[in-house]
Structure formats: structure tokens, C-alpha cells
Amino acid sequence: MSIYDTLNPMQKEAVLHTEGPLLVLAGAGSGKTRVLTHRIAYLIEEKGINPWNILAITFTNKAAGEMRERVDKLVGFGADSIWVSTFHSSCVRILRRHIESLGYTTNFTIYDTDDQKTLMRNVLKSLEMDPKLYKDRAMLSVISTAKNELISAVEFELNASGDFRQKKVAQVYKEYQSQLKKNNALDFDDLIMKTVQLFEGSPEILNYYQERFKYILVDEYQDTNTAQFKLVSLLAGKYKNLCVVGDDDQSIYKFRGANIENILNFEKSYPGAVVIKLEQNYRSSQSILNAANEVIRHNRGRKDKTLWTANDEGPLVQFKQFDNASEEADAIVRDILNSPSDYQDCAVLYRTNAQSRLIEEKCLQHNVPYRMVGGVNFYQRREIKDILAYLKTIANGKDDLSALRVINVPKRGIGATSLGKIQAFASERGFDIYDAFCRAKAVPGLGKAADKVLVFTELIEDFRNRMSEEAYTIHELIEDVLDETGYLKELEAEGEIEYQTRLENIEELINKAVSFEGDHEHPDLNEFLEEVALVADVDRMDDSENRVTLMTLHSAKGLEFPRVYLTGMEDGLFPSMMSISSDDKEEVEEERRLCYVGITRAQNFLMMTSARQRMVNGETRYSKVSRFIEEIPDHLLDSSRLEPRISKIRTGADFDDSALPWGKAGRSAGVSSFGPGNNAYASKTAKPASSPGFGKAFTVEKPSSLSYKEGDRVSHIKFGEGLVMEIKDGGRDFEVTVQFDKAGVKKMFASFAKLKLL
């Protein structure tokens, strides 16, 4: 029997159709890698194609390595002549031979992230630009986006037209590229952009590679950006023997520049293209696939396909709603303990890294070994260690490591030489480091640095004085440390995505503090730090590989587990508040694709969970069940809830709460999320009927007036700076519409938004 007879009919059709453009829509778990590798083998063995005429491109080195290994086993002799590599690796090989035509030498350097940041700081300094207004990470992010869209520095400048800030960014972009070329260096985005420029400017070089790669295969095509799309189209322009494999329903990397239109419009880009759907799933039970199909069909921007399997029907997908997030985490870990599966067969997936904190603590509490994928232990994250170091210094000035960690966090201009003098001074006199900081004026040769050190110690002493006040809480201390040290402002300089992630983690630490305060009649800072230290001690974890896997949904793509727990299924968390409040419907559609990815990671068992109340930034917020759960029909769920399911009134990707009994009037009046309001989380104007079991509830009253008006510039802790477009008196609170510079238009309650006038 031929190896091709082991394929199902649609897989076989995709393997045997070798000429012309081909789009293989490969649903989750449908064997796409098997199709790619067998197609390569068929081209060589049955069609007589030379191995060196084949190019297979994927996104990660791991995926390329796995494909290479499988191709080698199938093809045998000649397999090493096939190019199996990532986009970037392929471009490096091409540029090493031909980049001289672009004015570089072939021994160019490739700058990593740290190199880029160093260069950008030098550029900003040379242009005498204020680093507070033009942050290195933000500038690099804008430039990266431009390169992914194949927008050169010259074109960027032309597009800036009359926009003052964009003109400044264009100036930075031009100088950054100038410095790269001067150093004979390329950054990662340049690798693809320069290869495209090479092909467009040198027809003879392009022709050489078109002749070389007569058959091209691209994996994960839904994740390609504009530059990658152009690169592939140039290479395939002559023979058009292009096979792309992907799944538009798994396009979840828009934030990295992925353009879903590349796969949705494939037939327009390549007229006459053949489309083959791989809908048979080999991974999951039919019950799990039924749930996945129901969720994803609500997306409008997709190609129709329905997953099915020859596997058993399997148990229904479970949905459980808990009173709070702590109960949710505890129930998940207990279910894992009581399940017949090994730990390594279980995965807990969540939307944000910050959600891992409670899961980690419950795993430790129940002695369940776990591993973090795509992240680090919550208490080992840099921002958490920084804030805890501040708290330790405030609680105990004898902790030298903590004091040294935060003396220059955020940067205070205290150099290594100055710190060396202070440490020598402390060692000679038997002082703790913090005591030496307090005596900075007495340190020989310290000079002006002494004043900077004393600013730090005065701040610490001020915090200590506040902690002596009975009404002052630990979570208030954390919030004041973040604000008064300038730590939050420094985080913002890291770029929007990094800032948002780290802020979520810090908010989770505040949640921990509020929970601690609720559990102790007389909460004490030292006791809090002691509890955290015990929870954070992961050294006692079992070193075996039999561990539960904890990871974000983005990290889970491409993986599979017999038993999956999909947590935090609440509107405002998943889908995220930013996607819900965005005017771009595509934002929620991408979140729905992410949910689809999460569901289809499960093989035999899937439990989806939510919490009626979850602590966010130290406040208990009430949320309704995720719209993604509501999109799954009752008969497909084994549901255990604390409240009745909302009737099925949603159609398509949108949800109009005017159809509910309380309607739009209830929304504007601030109805809590026991009935959907304007926000997925209950407005701060909404007061719960009874006190929550922990933390504090929303009891913010409508202010008599606002410090800002329409037309003013304001700032928001998450969305950054923006322009107030409209203010409406909504009865219990003011409804404010703001056009944010980066986040777009947002509507919010004034009490909830905490906007600050600039």
C-alpha cells in the first residue's frame, strides 16, 4: 500500500494537486503537517521534481525542525536539498549572497531586541528628543509596524503630512535606518523588507530564485503579514505553484502584524486558485468539536467549514460558574486531583498571564506539580519582585538585597560607582545597606549622588509613617508606591503591550493584598510578605515531568491535551474589555478565534469556567458570563451555574442588550452585570444587593462636577492620553467619550474611568 493511501480523501486531494495556486483550509487537528510533508514527498517521488526546486516556509524554528525531520524520513536521499526554514532564515540566506546591491556588505550584523533599544536610545539622544515624549520602545514598535507594512522611512515621512508627532517619528525612523546602514546592520523586520526590496529592484536576482523555487509551500498562512505576503507572491510570481496551508479561524496574532485578509482573499490574489478544506479532526471528541463549531460560526469574516471526527462522541463540554475567582481556581485544581488523568495530560488555559496567580497558589496549596509555559511563576515576574522588594524595604530595612534592587528602580541616576562606595562604607562600619543609604551624606566621594539616595530614603520613611496609621492598608501602600516612585510611568515606556501585561500582573498583586486584608482581622505587612514568600517558594515542587501545564491561550496554539480547563469565561475578561468597547468589530472576532483555539486544544475532556465576581485592581467586579459561552446551545453543555442562563437572543457577532427585559434604560441607569449593562463589568455606580465575600464592591458616587470638559486632553491609566469628545449626564454618573491616541474611541463612566486632566 502506498503512503498516500493512508491519507483521507481531502488530504490526498491536497497532496496530489501539485500545479497552480492551492489554498488548503486546514481546520484544527486536521493533519496539515502530514499534508505538507506528503506533498513534498509526492513532488519528488511521483512528479520527478528536483528537491532543490522546493521551498517550504513556516514561522518558528521548532516547526521548521519538525517538518525537516518528517521530510527527511519520507524522502530520504536528496531531502537535504529542500529549503525547509522560517521566513527570516530564508531571507538571511538570500541576503548573505546578494545584499551588496542594496549598499550593504554580505557580513552584515543582525541586531536583536537589546541592540535595537541601545541604537534607538542613541538616535533619540542625537536628535535631542525628549525621551518622555518619544520612548525608545514606542518608537521601535511604530517602526516595526511600518516595516511589516513595507512602508519605508521616506514613505512614512510623506504620509505624516501635517501631523507634527508623525513628522517627528518619521525623523526618528530615517535616522534609525541611517544608523543601521552605517553599522552595516539589519533588524529582524529588515530581513524580510530588504529581501522584498532586493527582488523588486533586481529582476535578475528575483528570476534566479523564481527558477530555483518552482514549488513553494507556506505553513500557517493566516499568520502572514503584508511583507511576508509580498515576499511569497514575488517568489511564486512566475510559476504560481504555490500551496498555502492555514486556518482563518485560528488567526490570533493581529497584535504581531498578522493580516487575516491574506488568507481570506487568496482566491482574489491568485485567480483560478483551488481551495480544499480539511474538516476531519483527528484530535478531539465530537462533543468538543460541536461546541467549537457553534462558537466560531458567529464570526462573519471567515471561510465556512465545519469540523467533524470519526472519534467517539465523548462527554459533553462542562461549564461551571463559581461565586468568585478563588473558588474557580480551587475547583479546577480539585477536579484535576480527582480526575483519572495524569497531571501531564491536564492544561489550564487563560486569557491573561495575571490569571495564573490564583491557579498557581491553589496548585501549591494542594501539592499539585505544574509548569508555566510562555511565562514565569507569578511571584518571579520582574514587576512583582520589584514591588515586593519595595514592601520588604519598608517593612524591614535590614534586607540588603531588596534595598539594592529598588534603589534605582525606577532610574534615579545612581550609578554603579556610587553604589559601590555606599556598599564599601556599609561594610567598613557594619551597617545594613539601607542604614548606609540614610547616611549618604557621610559617604566619602559620593557627591551629588547623595541627594538622589536621600530622596529614596525619605520616600521609604514616609511610607513607614503611613503604615503606622491604623486605617492605612497594604493595598493602598502598593498603589502609593506605584504612583509616588514613578514606577507606573516607567512601565509605560516599555510599550503598550508590555505595559498592559505588567499592569495586569501588578493589579493581581493588589488583588492578593485585598484578599489578605479580608482574611485577617488585623492585617500586617510582615505577615503578608511571609504568606507571599511561602506561596512563592516553588523550590519544593516535584522535579518530574508529570506536571499540570498552565499557559495563556496564545501560547497554547499548536498544542493538544487530553484534559483542558478554559478559565475566566466572562465578558470583559474574555472577550477583553478593550475588544468589547472597540468600534472595530474585528476585535471581538479575533477574541472569538482565540476561544476557538482554546476549545480545540482539548482531546477528550473540556471544562469552561467563569466567576460571578472577580477582583480587578483590588476591587470586586461583577461580570456576566462570556458571550462565547452563550453562543453554545444548552444541549451541548453540561452546565452547572449559580444563575439561570440568559436566553439565546444573540445573532451573529453582535449582542444588542435592548432585547433584554431591562433594555437600554436599565443600561444607562447602571444595572449591574446580573443584567448586561453598557460595560461587561458592572458600572461602579451599580451596588450589589449583598456584600461580596471578599474585597470591596463598587460604591463610587457620581461626582458633582468633572475636572475636565469636552475638548480637553486627559489621561487614563490603561489607555493613555486622549481627547474628550463628549460628556453626557447619564443620571447616576457621567458618560464620557474619549478619542485615545493609541486605543481609539472609548465610552466609559466617569467614576470608573478616573480620567486625569493634562
TAHU-V871933 format. One record per helix or strand. SS is the DSSP state (h for helix, s for strand). FROM is the first residue (numbers start at 1). LEN is the number of residues. If there is no record, write none. Layout:
# TAHU-V871933
ss->SS from->FROM len->LEN
ss->SS from->FROM len->LEN
This chain:
# TAHU-V871933
ss->h from->3 len->4
ss->h from->9 len->8
ss->s from->22 len->5
ss->h from->32 len->14
ss->h from->51 len->3
ss->s from->54 len->5
ss->h from->61 len->15
ss->h from->79 len->3
ss->s from->83 len->4
ss->h from->87 len->16
ss->s from->109 len->3
ss->h from->113 len->14
ss->h from->136 len->13
ss->h from->153 len->8
ss->h from->164 len->19
ss->s from->185 len->3
ss->h from->188 len->14
ss->h from->203 len->10
ss->s from->215 len->4
ss->h from->221 len->3
ss->h from->226 len->10
ss->s from->242 len->5
ss->h from->248 len->3
ss->h from->254 len->3
ss->h from->261 len->4
ss->h from->266 len->4
ss->s from->274 len->5
ss->s from->280 len->1
ss->h from->286 len->11
ss->s from->308 len->1
ss->s from->317 len->8
ss->h from->325 len->14
ss->h from->343 len->3
ss->s from->346 len->5
ss->h from->353 len->13
ss->s from->370 len->4
ss->h from->378 len->3
ss->h from->382 len->14
ss->h from->400 len->7
ss->h from->416 len->14
ss->h from->433 len->6
ss->h from->440 len->3
ss->h from->449 len->19
ss->h from->474 len->11
ss->h from->487 len->6
ss->h from->496 len->24
ss->h from->525 len->12
ss->h from->538 len->3
ss->s from->548 len->5
ss->h from->553 len->4
ss->s from->561 len->6
ss->s from->570 len->1
ss->s from->572 len->2
ss->s from->576 len->1
ss->h from->577 len->5
ss->h from->585 len->15
ss->s from->602 len->15
ss->s from->619 len->5
ss->s from->625 len->1
ss->h from->627 len->4
ss->h from->634 len->3
ss->s from->637 len->4
ss->s from->651 len->1
ss->s from->654 len->1
ss->h from->657 len->3
ss->h from->663 len->6
ss->s from->681 len->1
ss->s from->713 len->4
ss->s from->720 len->10
ss->s from->734 len->7
ss->s from->744 len->6
ss->h from->750 len->4
ss->s from->756 len->2
